[in-house]
Amino acid sequence: MLKIAYYTNAGKHRRRNEDALLIHDRVVQLHAMREPEFTSFSEFPIILGIADGIGGAPAGDLAADMVLKAFSGTPRLLDSRGVAYSAGENILRILHDCVLDEPELEGMGAAATFLAIQNDRLVYFHAGDTRFYHIKKERLSKKDKYVVLTRDHSVAYELFKNKKIGKREIESHTLRNILTSAFSGGKEKISVDWEYRSIPVSAGRFLLATDGLWEKMIKLEKMNLVSQTLEEAARFLAEKIEACEPRDNFSFLMFDL
């Protein structure tokens, strides 16, 4: 049995919530949830996803919804790199056609991470700066260790890759939110630097998060989410982030394996 906690909130300063969540065959896109909610699955594979409409571009909420719906209920779209990339190309075609019909939507798009949970493997497909974390308890310090499994498609990450800045500087760099790749559409079709990876299932707590959440999360101390039950950890995380009054939308999906 897999239990999943999920939460999405527009934050204190945004009129629209451009984040969205995919829980197998259901897209969750609400302005603000009062508290995390929970659901469970007993059969595999299932698919989860999180999307964040591109800030400053038109119709970010629509783009996030469209991107997630393209994968809704179809975990087999991540069965191989080729199948996943074909599904990604299909999303780009959908967004491209939308822009051709409504030119004012030029540039619409979303960062997104999709995850297929199988009996023995986790497969993820990603573009943008949404993140997939494996949270572990460090044996010596007994503190939580947050391992980012995805890589940010951002200008700040490119600077790090080219050894212009250190790894720790990525989180605070002024260009950390400028994306180099995302699921996006324009009048001309674009290419996307997708990330696809299949890894063995290992024990721990896992988290899908939008940048509005992880930007605040990394600045908080003593989170210790692993030592709490899933219900306690989800409520604790939502309350801690909301108390920071983030300027951006913030959302997450959390589960244990």
Stockholm file with secondary structure:
# STOCKHOLM 1.0

chainA/1-257         MLKIAYYTNAGKHRRRNEDALLIHDRVVQLHAMREPEFTSFSEFPIILGIADGIGGAPAGDLAADMVLKAFSGTPRLLDSRGVAYSAGENILRILHDCVLDEPELEGMGAAATFLAIQNDRLVYFHAGDTRFYHIKKERLSKKDKYVVLTRDHSVAYELFKNKKIGKREIESHTLRNILTSAFSGGKEKISVDWEYRSIPVSAGRFLLATDGLWEKMIKLEKMNLVSQTLEEAARFLAEKIEACEPRDNFSFLMFDL
#=GR chainA/1-257 SS CEEEEEEEECCSSCSSCCEEEEETTEEECCSBCSSCEEEEECSSCEEEEEEEECTTSTTHHHHHHHHHHTTTTCGGGGSSHHHHHHHHHHHHHHHHHHHHHCGGGTTCEEEEEEEEECSSEEEEEEESSCEEEEEEECTTTCCEEEEECSCCCBHHHHHHHTTSSCGGGGGGCTTTTCBSCCEECCSSCCCCCCEEEEEECCSSEEEEECHHHHHHHTTCSCCCCTTSCHHHHHHHHHHHHHHTCCSSCEEEEEEEC
#=GC SS_cons         CEEEEEEEECCSSCSSCCEEEEETTEEECCSBCSSCEEEEECSSCEEEEEEEECTTSTTHHHHHHHHHHTTTTCGGGGSSHHHHHHHHHHHHHHHHHHHHHCGGGTTCEEEEEEEEECSSEEEEEEESSCEEEEEEECTTTCCEEEEECSCCCBHHHHHHHTTSSCGGGGGGCTTTTCBSCCEECCSSCCCCCCEEEEEECCSSEEEEECHHHHHHHTTCSCCCCTTSCHHHHHHHHHHHHHHTCCSSCEEEEEEEC
//
